[in-house]
Amino acid sequence: MTLQEQFGQIDIYLFDQILRGNITPAMRVLDAGCGFGRNLVYLLREGCEVLAVDTNAGAVERVRMMADSFGNLSPAENFRVAPVEQMPFHDAVADVVICSAVLHFARSREHFLAMFHEVWRVLRPGGLLFCRLASRIGMEFEPRGDGVYRVGDSHWFLVDEPMLLALTREHKAQLVDPLKTTIVQNSRCMTTWVLRKAAAACRPAAGH
């Protein structure tokens, strides 16, 4: 089996977390905004219990079929069509939550926070949250209002370092790694934000 067959088109920073043992097949992993499952190939192959959600019904079905093809025993109800801000899963259901290239599609600051609070809700105390999202760390973009900026021909919600660090503090989380940002040929900035939820996490006060 080639590395590509084993790992698929996995995000290199997620691959790093697997190599370091922060994500293992023994954990229950939820992919919030799974798309066609590019980050799930290895975990599904290795028998990890996976939960996945996306608004694209075809993508969710593709991930479910991929799980079947690998002989993965994750039940069919783990694969759901729903928005990230309204996931049909219980609190603290996952050891790991992956949210890769999703949060910057928020339509406003309120929408962004709704998505973030939901991915935090489904993560168990002591669990790992892996986020990769567009930011404005290292480049300037044309503001369009309420945290949304023009990025090429698109309009994305862009975080900055103070916002990410403030959310980390407010949720009593630990940064697993320093924030890491890649500038992609002067067109966009992609930041990796990896958090460990406190073992006895408290919900932040209303308004945050």
Phi and psi in degrees as GROMACS dihedral restraints (atoms count N, CA, C in turn):
[ dihedral_restraints ]
;  ai    aj    ak    al  type     phi  dphi    fc
    3     4     5     6     1   -77.8    20    10
    4     5     6     7     1   163.3    20    10
    6     7     8     9     1   -60.2    20    10
    7     8     9    10     1   -37.8    20    10
    9    10    11    12     1   -66.0    20    10
   10    11    12    13     1   -38.9    20    10
   12    13    14    15     1   -65.7    20    10
   13    14    15    16     1   -36.4    20    10
   15    16    17    18     1   -74.5    20    10
   16    17    18    19     1   -38.9    20    10
   18    19    20    21     1  -113.6    20    10
   19    20    21    22     1   -12.4    20    10
   21    22    23    24     1    65.1    20    10
   22    23    24    25     1  -155.8    20    10
   24    25    26    27     1   -91.6    20    10
   25    26    27    28     1    51.3    20    10
   27    28    29    30     1   -65.5    20    10
   28    29    30    31     1   144.7    20    10
   30    31    32    33     1   -60.8    20    10
   31    32    33    34     1   130.3    20    10
   33    34    35    36     1   -61.8    20    10
   34    35    36    37     1   -31.9    20    10
   36    37    38    39     1   -76.1    20    10
   37    38    39    40     1   -29.8    20    10
   39    40    41    42     1   -70.3    20    10
   40    41    42    43     1   -40.3    20    10
   42    43    44    45     1   -56.1    20    10
   43    44    45    46     1   -40.4    20    10
   45    46    47    48     1   -60.4    20    10
   46    47    48    49     1   -41.1    20    10
   48    49    50    51     1   -65.0    20    10
   49    50    51    52     1   -36.3    20    10
   51    52    53    54     1   -66.8    20    10
   52    53    54    55     1   -45.1    20    10
   54    55    56    57     1   -60.3    20    10
   55    56    57    58     1   -32.9    20    10
   57    58    59    60     1   -87.2    20    10
   58    59    60    61     1     0.8    20    10
   60    61    62    63     1    80.8    20    10
   61    62    63    64     1     9.8    20    10
   63    64    65    66     1   -77.0    20    10
   64    65    66    67     1   -20.6    20    10
   66    67    68    69     1  -130.3    20    10
   67    68    69    70     1   124.6    20    10
   69    70    71    72     1  -131.4    20    10
   70    71    72    73     1   160.0    20    10
   72    73    74    75     1   -62.8    20    10
   73    74    75    76     1   -16.3    20    10
   75    76    77    78     1   -76.4    20    10
   76    77    78    79     1    -9.6    20    10
   78    79    80    81     1   -93.5    20    10
   79    80    81    82     1   154.6    20    10
   81    82    83    84     1   -89.2    20    10
   82    83    84    85     1   121.8    20    10
   84    85    86    87     1  -116.4    20    10
   85    86    87    88     1   131.3    20    10
   87    88    89    90     1  -112.5    20    10
   88    89    90    91     1   124.2    20    10
   90    91    92    93     1  -101.5    20    10
   91    92    93    94     1   106.8    20    10
   93    94    95    96     1   -90.8    20    10
   94    95    96    97     1   102.9    20    10
   96    97    98    99     1    89.8    20    10
   97    98    99   100     1    56.2    20    10
   99   100   101   102     1   -71.7    20    10
  100   101   102   103     1   -20.4    20    10
  102   103   104   105     1    56.0    20    10
  103   104   105   106     1  -138.9    20    10
  105   106   107   108     1   -91.0    20    10
  106   107   108   109     1    15.2    20    10
  108   109   110   111     1    84.7    20    10
  109   110   111   112     1    25.3    20    10
  111   112   113   114     1   -62.8    20    10
  112   113   114   115     1   -26.5    20    10
  114   115   116   117     1   -91.7    20    10
  115   116   117   118     1     3.4    20    10
  117   118   119   120     1  -110.9    20    10
  118   119   120   121     1    -5.6    20    10
  120   121   122   123     1   -55.9    20    10
  121   122   123   124     1   -53.5    20    10
  123   124   125   126     1   -62.0    20    10
  124   125   126   127     1   -46.0    20    10
  126   127   128   129     1   -65.0    20    10
  127   128   129   130     1   -40.7    20    10
  129   130   131   132     1   -65.6    20    10
  130   131   132   133     1   -42.0    20    10
  132   133   134   135     1   -60.9    20    10
  133   134   135   136     1   -36.4    20    10
  135   136   137   138     1   -86.3    20    10
  136   137   138   139     1     2.8    20    10
  138   139   140   141     1    88.6    20    10
  139   140   141   142     1    12.0    20    10
  141   142   143   144     1   -63.6    20    10
  142   143   144   145     1   140.2    20    10
  144   145   146   147     1   -75.3    20    10
  145   146   147   148     1   122.4    20    10
  147   148   149   150     1  -117.0    20    10
  148   149   150   151     1   138.1    20    10
  150   151   152   153     1  -116.1    20    10
  151   152   153   154     1   142.1    20    10
  153   154   155   156     1  -144.9    20    10
  154   155   156   157     1   142.0    20    10
  156   157   158   159     1  -139.6    20    10
  157   158   159   160     1   142.3    20    10
  159   160   161   162     1  -161.8    20    10
  160   161   162   163     1   156.7    20    10
  162   163   164   165     1   -81.5    20    10
  163   164   165   166     1   -12.7    20    10
  165   166   167   168     1   -89.4    20    10
  166   167   168   169     1   105.6    20    10
  168   169   170   171     1   -60.9    20    10
  169   170   171   172     1   -37.2    20    10
  171   172   173   174     1   -65.1    20    10
  172   173   174   175     1   -37.7    20    10
  174   175   176   177     1   -67.2    20    10
  175   176   177   178     1   -43.6    20    10
  177   178   179   180     1   -61.7    20    10
  178   179   180   181     1   -42.9    20    10
  180   181   182   183     1   -63.8    20    10
  181   182   183   184     1   -37.4    20    10
  183   184   185   186     1   -62.9    20    10
  184   185   186   187     1   -41.4    20    10
  186   187   188   189     1   -66.7    20    10
  187   188   189   190     1   -41.7    20    10
  189   190   191   192     1   -61.7    20    10
  190   191   192   193     1   -42.1    20    10
  192   193   194   195     1   -66.8    20    10
  193   194   195   196     1   -36.9    20    10
  195   196   197   198     1   -62.5    20    10
  196   197   198   199     1   -42.8    20    10
  198   199   200   201     1   -58.3    20    10
  199   200   201   202     1   -45.5    20    10
  201   202   203   204     1   -60.1    20    10
  202   203   204   205     1   -42.4    20    10
  204   205   206   207     1   -65.9    20    10
  205   206   207   208     1   -26.4    20    10
  207   208   209   210     1   -91.1    20    10
  208   209   210   211     1     0.2    20    10
  210   211   212   213     1    72.9    20    10
  211   212   213   214     1    20.4    20    10
  213   214   215   216     1   -71.8    20    10
  214   215   216   217     1   139.8    20    10
  216   217   218   219     1   -95.1    20    10
  217   218   219   220     1     9.5    20    10
  219   220   221   222     1   -59.5    20    10
  220   221   222   223     1   128.0    20    10
  222   223   224   225     1   -64.9    20    10
  223   224   225   226     1   153.2    20    10
  225   226   227   228     1   -58.6    20    10
  226   227   228   229     1   -31.7    20    10
  228   229   230   231     1   -70.8    20    10
  229   230   231   232     1    -6.9    20    10
  231   232   233   234     1   -73.8    20    10
  232   233   234   235     1   -15.1    20    10
  234   235   236   237     1  -109.0    20    10
  235   236   237   238     1   107.7    20    10
  237   238   239   240     1  -127.4    20    10
  238   239   240   241     1   145.9    20    10
  240   241   242   243     1   -93.5    20    10
  241   242   243   244     1   112.5    20    10
  243   244   245   246     1  -170.4    20    10
  244   245   246   247     1   156.7    20    10
  246   247   248   249     1   -75.2    20    10
  247   248   249   250     1   154.0    20    10
  249   250   251   252     1   -59.8    20    10
  250   251   252   253     1   -34.3    20    10
  252   253   254   255     1   -77.3    20    10
  253   254   255   256     1    -2.3    20    10
  255   256   257   258     1  -141.9    20    10
  256   257   258   259     1    60.5    20    10
  258   259   260   261     1   -78.0    20    10
  259   260   261   262     1   134.5    20    10
  261   262   263   264     1   -86.2    20    10
  262   263   264   265     1    50.7    20    10
  264   265   266   267     1  -126.4    20    10
  265   266   267   268     1   155.8    20    10
  267   268   269   270     1   -68.4    20    10
  268   269   270   271     1   160.4    20    10
  270   271   272   273     1   -58.3    20    10
  271   272   273   274     1   145.2    20    10
  273   274   275   276     1    54.5    20    10
  274   275   276   277     1    37.6    20    10
  276   277   278   279     1   -82.0    20    10
  277   278   279   280     1   -21.3    20    10
  279   280   281   282     1  -120.8    20    10
  280   281   282   283     1   144.2    20    10
  282   283   284   285     1   -76.7    20    10
  283   284   285   286     1   -31.8    20    10
  285   286   287   288     1  -136.3    20    10
  286   287   288   289     1   136.2    20    10
  288   289   290   291     1  -119.5    20    10
  289   290   291   292     1   126.8    20    10
  291   292   293   294     1  -103.9    20    10
  292   293   294   295     1   130.5    20    10
  294   295   296   297     1  -139.2    20    10
  295   296   297   298     1    86.1    20    10
  297   298   299   300     1  -107.7    20    10
  298   299   300   301     1   122.1    20    10
  300   301   302   303     1    57.4    20    10
  301   302   303   304     1    46.0    20    10
  303   304   305   306     1  -126.3    20    10
  304   305   306   307     1   -49.1    20    10
  306   307   308   309     1   -63.5    20    10
  307   308   309   310     1   -25.8    20    10
  309   310   311   312     1   -74.5    20    10
  310   311   312   313     1    -4.9    20    10
  312   313   314   315     1   -85.6    20    10
  313   314   315   316     1     6.2    20    10
  315   316   317   318     1   -59.3    20    10
  316   317   318   319     1   144.4    20    10
  318   319   320   321     1   -87.7    20    10
  319   320   321   322     1   -12.6    20    10
  321   322   323   324     1  -166.8    20    10
  322   323   324   325     1   172.5    20    10
  324   325   326   327     1   -61.8    20    10
  325   326   327   328     1   -41.2    20    10
  327   328   329   330     1   -60.5    20    10
  328   329   330   331     1   -43.4    20    10
  330   331   332   333     1   -65.1    20    10
  331   332   333   334     1   -42.5    20    10
  333   334   335   336     1   -58.1    20    10
  334   335   336   337     1   -48.0    20    10
  336   337   338   339     1   -65.3    20    10
  337   338   339   340     1   -34.7    20    10
  339   340   341   342     1   -62.7    20    10
  340   341   342   343     1   -42.7    20    10
  342   343   344   345     1   -66.1    20    10
  343   344   345   346     1   -44.8    20    10
  345   346   347   348     1   -63.8    20    10
  346   347   348   349     1   -44.6    20    10
  348   349   350   351     1   -62.5    20    10
  349   350   351   352     1   -31.4    20    10
  351   352   353   354     1   -72.5    20    10
  352   353   354   355     1   -42.6    20    10
  354   355   356   357     1   -66.7    20    10
  355   356   357   358     1   -29.9    20    10
  357   358   359   360     1   -71.6    20    10
  358   359   360   361     1   -37.4    20    10
  360   361   362   363     1   -60.1    20    10
  361   362   363   364     1   -41.9    20    10
  363   364   365   366     1   -82.8    20    10
  364   365   366   367     1    -4.1    20    10
  366   367   368   369     1   -90.2    20    10
  367   368   369   370     1   131.1    20    10
  369   370   371   372     1   -72.0    20    10
  370   371   372   373     1   155.4    20    10
  372   373   374   375     1   -56.0    20    10
  373   374   375   376     1   134.2    20    10
  375   376   377   378     1    86.3    20    10
  376   377   378   379     1    -5.1    20    10
  378   379   380   381     1   -80.7    20    10
  379   380   381   382     1   173.2    20    10
  381   382   383   384     1  -111.7    20    10
  382   383   384   385     1   130.6    20    10
  384   385   386   387     1  -110.7    20    10
  385   386   387   388     1   121.0    20    10
  387   388   389   390     1  -108.2    20    10
  388   389   390   391     1   115.1    20    10
  390   391   392   393     1  -120.8    20    10
  391   392   393   394     1   135.2    20    10
  393   394   395   396     1  -126.3    20    10
  394   395   396   397     1   125.8    20    10
  396   397   398   399     1  -152.1    20    10
  397   398   399   400     1   155.9    20    10
  399   400   401   402     1   -69.6    20    10
  400   401   402   403     1   148.1    20    10
  402   403   404   405     1  -144.2    20    10
  403   404   405   406     1   178.8    20    10
  405   406   407   408     1  -117.3    20    10
  406   407   408   409     1    34.5    20    10
  408   409   410   411     1   -85.7    20    10
  409   410   411   412     1   101.7    20    10
  411   412   413   414     1   111.0    20    10
  412   413   414   415     1   -12.2    20    10
  414   415   416   417     1  -144.7    20    10
  415   416   417   418     1   157.4    20    10
  417   418   419   420     1  -104.0    20    10
  418   419   420   421     1   145.3    20    10
  420   421   422   423     1  -134.0    20    10
  421   422   423   424     1   160.5    20    10
  423   424   425   426     1   -75.0    20    10
  424   425   426   427     1   118.6    20    10
  426   427   428   429     1   -73.3    20    10
  427   428   429   430     1   141.3    20    10
  429   430   431   432     1  -117.8    20    10
  430   431   432   433     1     0.9    20    10
  432   433   434   435     1   107.1    20    10
  433   434   435   436     1   142.8    20    10
  435   436   437   438     1    58.0    20    10
  436   437   438   439     1    38.1    20    10
  438   439   440   441     1    85.2    20    10
  439   440   441   442     1    -1.5    20    10
  441   442   443   444     1   -94.7    20    10
  442   443   444   445     1   139.0    20    10
  444   445   446   447     1  -131.2    20    10
  445   446   447   448     1   157.0    20    10
  447   448   449   450     1   -83.2    20    10
  448   449   450   451     1   125.4    20    10
  450   451   452   453     1  -125.9    20    10
  451   452   453   454     1   100.9    20    10
  453   454   455   456     1    62.7    20    10
  454   455   456   457     1  -123.8    20    10
  456   457   458   459     1   -94.6    20    10
  457   458   459   460     1     6.0    20    10
  459   460   461   462     1  -112.2    20    10
  460   461   462   463     1   168.6    20    10
  462   463   464   465     1  -125.3    20    10
  463   464   465   466     1   114.6    20    10
  465   466   467   468     1  -122.3    20    10
  466   467   468   469     1   151.0    20    10
  468   469   470   471     1   -81.1    20    10
  469   470   471   472     1   123.6    20    10
  471   472   473   474     1  -115.9    20    10
  472   473   474   475     1   122.4    20    10
  474   475   476   477     1   -82.0    20    10
  475   476   477   478     1   166.4    20    10
  477   478   479   480     1  -127.8    20    10
  478   479   480   481     1   175.3    20    10
  480   481   482   483     1   -61.5    20    10
  481   482   483   484     1   -45.4    20    10
  483   484   485   486     1   -58.9    20    10
  484   485   486   487     1   -37.1    20    10
  486   487   488   489     1   -66.0    20    10
  487   488   489   490     1   -45.3    20    10
  489   490   491   492     1   -64.7    20    10
  490   491   492   493     1   -41.2    20    10
  492   493   494   495     1   -69.8    20    10
  493   494   495   496     1   -35.3    20    10
  495   496   497   498     1   -65.0    20    10
  496   497   498   499     1   -43.5    20    10
  498   499   500   501     1   -63.0    20    10
  499   500   501   502     1   -37.9    20    10
  501   502   503   504     1   -60.7    20    10
  502   503   504   505     1   -46.2    20    10
  504   505   506   507     1   -66.7    20    10
  505   506   507   508     1   -44.8    20    10
  507   508   509   510     1   -61.7    20    10
  508   509   510   511     1   -31.2    20    10
  510   511   512   513     1   -96.7    20    10
  511   512   513   514     1    11.9    20    10
  513   514   515   516     1    52.7    20    10
  514   515   516   517     1    39.1    20    10
  516   517   518   519     1   -96.7    20    10
  517   518   519   520     1   163.9    20    10
  519   520   521   522     1  -112.6    20    10
  520   521   522   523     1   131.9    20    10
  522   523   524   525     1   -70.8    20    10
  523   524   525   526     1   120.9    20    10
  525   526   527   528     1   -71.0    20    10
  526   527   528   529     1   -36.5    20    10
  528   529   530   531     1  -136.9    20    10
  529   530   531   532     1   157.0    20    10
  531   532   533   534     1   -59.2    20    10
  532   533   534   535     1   153.8    20    10
  534   535   536   537     1   -56.8    20    10
  535   536   537   538     1   134.4    20    10
  537   538   539   540     1  -123.6    20    10
  538   539   540   541     1   123.1    20    10
  540   541   542   543     1  -122.3    20    10
  541   542   543   544     1   131.7    20    10
  543   544   545   546     1  -109.3    20    10
  544   545   546   547     1   127.1    20    10
  546   547   548   549     1   -92.7    20    10
  547   548   549   550     1   120.2    20    10
  549   550   551   552     1   -96.2    20    10
  550   551   552   553     1    94.1    20    10
  552   553   554   555     1    45.0    20    10
  553   554   555   556     1    47.3    20    10
  555   556   557   558     1    56.4    20    10
  556   557   558   559     1    27.4    20    10
  558   559   560   561     1  -115.3    20    10
  559   560   561   562     1   -32.9    20    10
  561   562   563   564     1  -160.7    20    10
  562   563   564   565     1   163.0    20    10
  564   565   566   567     1  -119.2    20    10
  565   566   567   568     1   129.7    20    10
  567   568   569   570     1  -118.1    20    10
  568   569   570   571     1   122.1    20    10
  570   571   572   573     1  -110.8    20    10
  571   572   573   574     1   138.2    20    10
  573   574   575   576     1  -103.0    20    10
  574   575   576   577     1   126.2    20    10
  576   577   578   579     1  -129.9    20    10
  577   578   579   580     1   110.1    20    10
  579   580   581   582     1  -121.0    20    10
  580   581   582   583     1   122.2    20    10
  582   583   584   585     1  -121.7    20    10
  583   584   585   586     1   148.2    20    10
  585   586   587   588     1  -109.0    20    10
  586   587   588   589     1   124.0    20    10
  588   589   590   591     1   -75.3    20    10
  589   590   591   592     1   137.8    20    10
  591   592   593   594     1   -59.6    20    10
  592   593   594   595     1   148.0    20    10
  594   595   596   597     1   -62.5    20    10
  595   596   597   598     1   -30.0    20    10
  597   598   599   600     1  -123.8    20    10
  598   599   600   601     1    64.9    20    10
  600   601   602   603     1   -67.7    20    10
  601   602   603   604     1   143.6    20    10
  603   604   605   606     1  -111.0    20    10
  604   605   606   607     1   144.4    20    10
  606   607   608   609     1   -74.3    20    10
  607   608   609   610     1   134.3    20    10
  609   610   611   612     1   -66.0    20    10
  610   611   612   613     1   158.6    20    10
  612   613   614   615     1   -62.2    20    10
  613   614   615   616     1   151.3    20    10
  615   616   617   618     1   -56.9    20    10
  616   617   618   619     1   143.3    20    10
  618   619   620   621     1   101.9    20    10
  619   620   621   622     1   -13.9    20    10
